[in-house]
């Protein structure tokens, strides 16, 4: 290996390590602060404590509706199919503020004033594209002749779907479910239009908490969200495998 190759290899390794450290440092600091006893953000904390951990369903609906829509788009042959497919993913193409105002006016015109119902419908709308696109991509690679083969071996149609189709789509379900859950949990620009003084989503509550009472409780919540992401990755690796998840 020539000196220039060794230098290039060293620079690439240094850049990779620096990038990892740069991205992970805020997470490490947040988790460390959440275990401090101080009432303000202090690192290192005066002493370690668990006191801030004392305070701390749209994904399922989107998975069901998105899967049904994906099956209809992949298997169906009807006029306007491409238009409907574009319409289903249109929430990804528009700013959240525009979607929020449009849905607020639409719900008001329809008389939908219930906070929980409005939030549920709004979050299903913004998470549906992730499920539709991911499951539709997996269905396009699936051989539906396998279902017919399962039926010839004695399975009923629902049993064939559960034993053949669902396991094949498991990586797509898990991947789209994770994306839908994260998009729903982290959404602020749309949720802000449908909350009230008694009902708030986590991002809105966290922002309000930081503005009114900034203490390490917010760091404890953030640490919990980091742990939730790690658990989701571990669960996905155990059930499906990260390599298969990356394919979707």
C-alpha positions in Angstrom: 0.0 0.0 0.0 1.5 3.3 -1.1 1.7 6.3 1.3 -1.1 8.1 -0.6 -3.4 5.1 -0.2 -2.6 4.9 3.5 -3.3 8.6 3.9 -6.6 8.3 2.0 -7.7 5.3 4.1 -6.8 7.2 7.3 -8.8 10.3 6.1 -11.8 8.2 5.2 -11.7 6.4 8.6 -11.3 9.7 10.4 -14.2 11.3 8.6 -16.5 8.2 9.4 -15.6 8.3 13.1 -16.1 12.0 13.3 -19.5 11.8 11.6 -20.6 9.1 14.0 -19.4 11.0 17.1 -21.0 14.2 15.8 -24.4 12.5 15.3 -24.4 10.5 18.5 -23.1 13.1 20.9 -26.5 15.0 21.3 -28.2 11.6 22.1 -25.5 10.7 24.6 -25.8 14.1 26.3 -29.6 14.0 26.4 -29.6 10.5 28.0 -26.9 11.6 30.5 -28.8 14.7 31.5 -32.0 12.8 32.1 -30.3 10.8 34.9 -29.2 13.9 36.8 -30.7 15.2 40.0 -30.5 18.9 39.1 -33.6 20.9 38.2 -31.8 22.4 35.2 -29.8 21.0 32.3 -26.5 20.3 33.9 -23.7 18.0 32.7 -22.0 16.5 34.5 -24.9 16.4 37.0 -24.2 17.0 40.7 -25.5 13.5 41.4 -27.3 10.7 39.6 -31.0 10.2 40.0 -34.1 8.6 38.4 -36.5 11.4 39.6 -37.2 12.7 36.1 -38.6 9.3 34.9 -41.5 9.6 37.3 -43.6 11.8 34.9 -42.8 10.7 31.9 -53.5 4.5 17.3 -53.2 5.7 14.1 -50.5 3.3 12.9 -52.7 0.2 13.1 -55.5 1.9 11.1 -53.0 3.1 8.5 -51.6 -0.5 8.2 -55.0 -2.0 7.6 -56.3 0.7 5.2 -52.9 1.0 3.4 -52.7 -2.7 2.9 -56.2 -2.9 1.4 -55.4 0.1 -0.9 -52.1 -1.4 -2.0 -53.8 -4.7 -2.9 -56.5 -2.9 -4.9 -53.9 -0.9 -6.7 -51.6 -3.8 -7.5 -54.3 -6.4 -8.3 -57.1 -4.2 -9.6 -57.6 -3.1 -13.2 -59.9 -0.1 -13.2 -60.0 3.4 -14.7 -58.2 6.1 -12.8 -55.9 3.7 -10.9 -52.8 5.8 -11.4 -54.7 8.9 -10.3 -55.9 7.2 -7.1 -52.3 6.0 -6.4 -51.0 9.5 -6.8 -53.8 10.9 -4.6 -53.0 8.4 -1.8 -49.3 9.6 -1.6 -50.1 13.3 -2.1 -49.8 14.1 1.6 -46.0 13.5 1.2 -45.9 16.2 -1.6 -47.5 19.0 0.3 -46.3 21.0 3.3 -47.8 19.9 6.6 -49.1 23.4 7.3 -51.2 23.4 4.0 -52.6 19.9 4.8 -53.4 20.9 8.4 -55.4 24.0 7.3 -57.2 22.1 4.5 -58.2 19.3 6.9 -59.3 21.8 9.5 -61.6 23.5 7.1 -62.8 20.2 5.7 -63.6 18.7 9.2 -65.3 21.9 10.2 -67.6 21.8 7.1 -68.4 18.1 7.8 -69.2 18.9 11.4 -66.4 16.8 12.9 -65.5 18.7 16.0 -64.3 15.8 18.3 -60.6 16.3 19.1 -59.7 12.6 19.3 -61.6 11.7 16.1 -60.0 14.6 14.2 -56.5 13.7 15.3 -57.1 10.1 14.4 -58.3 10.9 10.9 -55.5 13.4 10.3 -52.8 11.1 11.4 -54.2 8.2 9.3 -54.1 10.6 6.3 -50.4 11.5 6.8 -49.3 8.0 7.6 -51.2 6.2 4.9 -48.7 7.0 2.1 -45.9 5.2 3.8 -47.9 2.0 4.1 -49.4 2.2 0.6 -46.1 2.7 -1.2 -44.2 0.1 0.9 -46.8 -2.6 0.8 -47.5 -2.0 -2.9 -43.8 -2.4 -3.7 -43.8 -5.7 -1.8 -47.0 -6.9 -3.5 -45.6 -6.2 -7.0 -42.8 -8.8 -6.2 -45.2 -11.4 -4.8 -46.3 -14.3 -6.9 -50.0 -14.7 -6.3 -49.9 -18.1 -7.8 -48.7 -19.3 -4.4 -52.1 -18.5 -3.0 -53.8 -20.7 -5.6 -51.3 -23.4 -4.8 -52.1 -23.2 -1.1 -55.8 -23.5 -1.9 -55.2 -26.6 -4.0 -53.5 -28.1 -1.0 -56.6 -27.7 1.2 -56.4 -24.1 2.6 -59.3 -21.8 2.4 -58.8 -18.4 0.8 -58.4 -16.6 4.2 -56.1 -19.3 5.5 -54.0 -19.1 2.3 -53.7 -15.3 2.8 -52.6 -15.7 6.4 -50.1 -18.6 5.8 -48.6 -17.4 2.5 -49.2 -13.7 1.8 -48.9 -12.3 5.3 -45.5 -13.9 6.1 -44.1 -12.8 2.7 -45.2 -9.2 3.4 -43.9 -9.2 7.0 -40.9 -7.0 6.2 -43.1 -4.6 4.4 -45.6 -4.5 7.2 -42.9 -3.9 9.8 -41.0 -1.3 7.8 -44.1 0.7 6.8 -45.5 0.4 10.4 -42.2 1.9 11.8 -42.3 4.7 9.3 -46.0 5.4 10.0 -45.5 5.3 13.8 -42.6 7.7 13.7 -44.4 10.1 11.3 -47.4 10.1 13.5 -45.6 10.4 16.8 -43.3 13.2 15.5 -45.9 15.2 13.7 -46.4 18.8 14.8 -47.6 21.1 11.9 -50.8 19.1 11.4 -51.5 18.1 15.0 -51.4 21.7 16.2 -54.7 22.4 14.3 -56.7 19.7 16.1 -55.5 19.8 19.7 -57.1 21.7 22.6 -56.2 22.5 26.2 -57.0 19.0 27.3 -55.8 16.9 24.4 -52.2 17.3 23.1 -49.9 15.1 21.1 -46.4 14.4 22.5 -44.4 16.9 20.3 -46.8 19.7 21.2 -46.7 18.8 24.9 -42.9 18.6 24.8 -42.6 22.1 23.1 -45.0 23.6 25.7 -43.1 21.9 28.5 -39.8 23.4 27.2 -41.3 26.9 27.0 -43.0 26.8 30.4 -41.0 24.5 32.6 -37.7 23.5 31.2 -36.2 20.8 33.4 -34.6 17.4 32.7 -38.0 15.7 32.4 -37.9 16.5 28.7 -34.5 14.8 28.5 -36.0 11.7 30.2 -38.8 11.7 27.6 -36.2 12.0 24.8 -34.2 9.2 26.3 -37.3 7.1 26.3 -37.8 7.8 22.6 -34.3 6.8 21.8 -34.8 3.6 23.7 -38.1 3.0 21.8 -36.2 3.4 18.5 -33.5 0.9 19.6 -36.2 -1.6 20.7 -37.9 -1.2 17.3 -34.7 -2.0 15.5 -34.0 -5.0 17.8 -37.5 -6.3 17.3 -37.3 -5.9 13.6 -34.0 -7.7 13.5 -35.4 -10.6 15.5 -38.7 -10.9 13.6 -37.6 -10.2 10.0 -33.9 -9.2 9.9 -32.4 -5.8 9.2 -31.2 -6.9 5.8 -34.7 -7.7 4.7 -36.0 -4.5 6.2 -33.4 -2.5 4.2 -34.7 -4.1 1.0 -38.0 -2.3 1.5 
